Amino acid sequence: MHRLSATWSVLTRSLALLIVAVSPALAREGNGALKPARLDESLRESPMISGARLAGYAVPEAPGAARTAFRAWLPAGMGGSALCLRVVAADALYEARGVYEVPADQPAGAVLLDFDSRYGTDFWQSRAVELGADGVAVLLTEGACPGTEGTDARPGRAVPVLATTEATTEATAEATAEATAEATAEATAEATAPVPALLVNSFRAEQSFVFVDGLTDPTPCERIAAPVRTAFDTRCELALPSEVAADTPLTATVLTIRGGEMGPPIEVPLWPLPRR
């Protein structure tokens, strides 16, 4: 009986170790993408105004692509943490929130985030026609999504999203899985990375400017082209010097002017996108 008890104890400890060892791998899809622990989508008949000033931090792309995955750039040391992905339309009728658990062994560099939207290509293309360029904002931040139980009301530091990716073929998935963070970094070093943009709600400011203290001078922002601008209305390109390292935490500041008066600054803690 003692021998059986000892054997059972060893087996249970081994099983527990096995579960801990494979748990990080369960967060990844077959193509190497991280899958969300939870993904909530809402399509409303009337807009719901959240009051959030920051709506997006991503490299602008051609509108209308079906949202199946997003490619983000993670700095070093993000392994074992949570990420919150928020996707919102300018008219505030569509919104999605996804929570991703980053495996402890996740290296720095590009990573795919699976986004299994229940809305297909036709939906996104029709939204592109209705909203125009910059009509959908994508924001990835550290930590659980704000507003959930036990979380802060303010989002964490923003992580750059490179582009929407459509996972179409098994070959594409295999190629993605074979790509390493080192190869991605080398490819990025060979060419100048695209410039990400902040999408913010300026509350109909007449002028807006963005800068990073000590790194960039104030640069004018632009009003987005969407006919309805409820969730956000302004696009600010964030061009940083090439020598800024990807693991350097920064804070971008957006200044707004309305009626000749300066509004409260919009401060955005973020991780930069490597420029070389």
BELZIWO-V262674 format. One record per backbone hydrogen bond with DSSP energy under -0.5 kcal/mol. NH is the residue of the N-H (numbers start at 1). CO is the residue of the C=O. E is the energy in kcal/mol with one decimal. If there is no record, write none. Layout:
[[NH/CO/E] [NH/CO/E]]
//
This chain:
[[5/1/-2.6] [6/2/-2.5] [7/3/-2.4] [8/4/-2.5] [9/5/-2.1] [10/6/-2.1] [11/7/-2.3] [12/8/-2.5] [13/9/-2.1] [14/10/-2.4] [15/11/-2.6] [16/12/-2.3] [17/13/-2.3] [18/14/-2.2] [19/15/-2.4] [20/16/-2.2] [21/17/-2.3] [22/18/-2.0] [23/19/-1.5] [24/20/-0.6] [25/22/-0.5] [26/22/-1.3] [26/23/-0.7] [27/23/-0.5] [27/24/-1.3] [28/25/-1.7] [29/33/-4.3] [32/29/-1.7] [34/112/-3.2] [35/27/-2.7] [37/99/-3.2] [38/99/-1.1] [40/97/-2.9] [42/95/-2.9] [44/93/-3.2] [48/92/-1.2] [49/47/-0.5] [50/48/-0.6] [55/53/-0.5] [55/199/-3.2] [56/199/-1.7] [57/138/-2.6] [58/197/-1.9] [59/161/-2.4] [60/58/-0.5] [60/195/-0.6] [65/62/-0.7] [68/66/-1.0] [68/165/-0.5] [69/165/-0.7] [70/113/-2.3] [71/163/-2.4] [72/70/-0.6] [72/111/-2.8] [73/160/-2.3] [74/72/-0.6] [74/109/-2.7] [78/75/-0.8] [80/102/-1.5] [81/78/-1.7] [83/100/-2.5] [84/141/-3.0] [85/83/-0.5] [85/98/-3.2] [86/84/-0.5] [86/139/-3.0] [87/96/-2.3] [88/137/-2.1] [89/94/-2.2] [90/135/-2.7] [92/89/-1.9] [95/42/-2.2] [96/87/-2.6] [97/40/-2.5] [98/85/-2.6] [99/38/-2.2] [100/83/-2.7] [102/81/-3.1] [102/100/-0.6] [106/103/-1.8] [109/74/-2.7] [111/72/-2.4] [113/70/-3.3] [114/34/-3.1] [114/112/-0.6] [115/68/-2.7] [117/67/-0.8] [117/115/-2.2] [124/120/-1.8] [125/121/-2.6] [126/122/-2.2] [127/123/-2.2] [128/124/-1.9] [129/125/-1.8] [130/126/-2.0] [131/127/-2.8] [132/128/-2.5] [135/132/-1.2] [137/88/-3.1] [139/86/-2.7] [140/159/-0.6] [141/84/-2.5] [142/157/-1.9] [143/82/-2.9] [147/152/-0.6] [148/145/-1.5] [151/148/-1.7] [156/142/-0.8] [158/269/-2.7] [159/140/-3.5] [161/57/-1.1] [162/71/-3.5] [163/71/-0.9] [165/69/-2.9] [167/165/-0.7] [168/166/-0.9] [173/169/-1.9] [174/170/-2.6] [175/171/-2.5] [176/172/-2.3] [177/173/-2.3] [178/174/-1.7] [179/175/-1.1] [184/180/-2.1] [185/181/-2.4] [186/182/-2.2] [187/183/-2.3] [188/184/-2.3] [189/185/-1.9] [190/186/-1.2] [191/187/-0.7] [191/188/-0.6] [196/194/-0.6] [197/58/-2.8] [198/236/-3.0] [199/56/-2.2] [200/198/-0.6] [200/234/-2.2] [201/53/-2.9] [202/200/-0.8] [206/257/-1.9] [207/257/-1.7] [209/255/-2.4] [210/219/-2.2] [211/253/-1.9] [213/251/-0.5] [215/212/-2.5] [216/212/-2.5] [219/210/-2.6] [221/208/-2.7] [222/235/-2.9] [224/233/-2.0] [225/133/-0.6] [227/130/-0.5] [229/227/-0.5] [230/90/-1.8] [231/90/-2.8] [232/90/-0.6] [233/200/-2.2] [234/200/-2.1] [235/222/-3.5] [236/198/-2.9] [237/235/-0.5] [238/196/-2.7] [239/237/-0.6] [240/238/-0.7] [244/241/-1.6] [248/245/-1.5] [249/247/-0.7] [250/270/-2.6] [252/268/-2.5] [253/211/-2.9] [254/266/-2.5] [255/209/-2.9] [255/253/-0.5] [257/207/-2.8] [258/261/-2.5] [261/258/-1.5] [263/256/-2.9] [266/254/-2.7] [267/265/-0.7] [268/252/-3.4] [269/267/-0.6] [270/250/-2.8] [271/158/-2.7] [272/248/-0.7] [274/272/-0.5]]
//
